[in-house]
Amino acid sequence: FMADLVRLAGGRPIFDDVESPYFVVDADEIVRRDPDVILIDHPFQYKTGVAKREGWKEIAAVRDSQLYDVQDFDMVVINRPGPRIAEALQVLSRLIVPEAWHGD
């Protein structure tokens, strides 16, 4: 459901072309796909550490400071489908397409 949330929020998951709902992601493949935004939805992983990974300085999201972690959003709201899913969608949209929220 996470990929669906990203799409509904105005983004495009970088692994949209992968048919399997669950798969192992190679860090080098993330560098090759060069995401504009990175949402870190894993406990004890933070943007400062992610930005320092080998080769990741070349990723647009790292260069443009578009990395977001638990300091920027409530991970529980984002990764649990339930009554707060509309809140999750709003949070993701604000991170992925901030220009759509100017002046609100």
N, C-alpha and C positions, 0 to 999 in steps of 0.2 A: 504494500500500500504506500510505501514511502515514495516510490517513483511516481505514482499517481498524484500524491500530494504536491510533489515538485512541479509536475506538469500543470496542475490546477492553479498553483501559485504563480505561474508564468515562466517557469524554467523548463529546461530540457536535461534530463539525466544523461550524463556522459556515456553511460552504458545502456542507452535506450535500445541499441541494436542486439543486445544479448537476450536470448529467448528464455533462459532459465531464471526463475525468481530468486534463486540463491546460488551464488558462485563465488569462487576465490578470485580476488582482485590482485593483480600484480602492480606494485608501486610504479614500475617503469611504464606500464600501460596508462596510468593516470597522467604521468608526465607527457606521454605522446598525445593524449586526448586533450590536454591543456584546458581544463575547466576555467570558466570566468569567476565562479563562486565555489567555495568549498564549505560544506556544512559538516562539522565534526560532531557526530552523534555517538560517541563512544566514551564510556567512563574513563577518566584519568588520561585523556588525550586532549591536549590544548593547542591552540593555534601557534603559540611560540615554538613548541616542539615540532609540530607538523611543518612549519615554515623552514625549519633547519634540516629537514631530510635531504639526503643527497640528491641533487638534480632538481629539486623542487623550486629553487629560486627562479627557474625559467617558466614556471606555470603562471599564467595571467592572474589567477586568483591570489597568488602569493605576492607577485610584483605590485598588484593594485590594492593590497590589504583587504581582500574580499574573503577572508577566512573567518568563520564564525564557530564558536564553541559554546559550552554551557554557561559562559559568562555573558553570552548574548541572547540566549534563549533557554527555556525550560525543557530539558531533554525529555522529561516525562510527558509533557503535553505533545511533543512532536512524535514520539515513537510508540504511542499507545492509541490504537483506534478506539474511539468511544465518544461520549457526549461532548468532549472538548475538541473534537476534530475541526470544528469551524475556527476555533481559536488557533489551532496549529496551522491551519491554512493562512490565516491572517499574519501570523508570525513569520512563516516562510515567505510569503509574498513581500513583506516589508524588507526582508533580507535579500531576496533574489531580484526584486524589481523596485528598489527604493524610490526611483523617480515617479512611480505611480502613486506614491503616498505623500508627496510634498504638499504642504498646505493643509493637511488634515488635522 
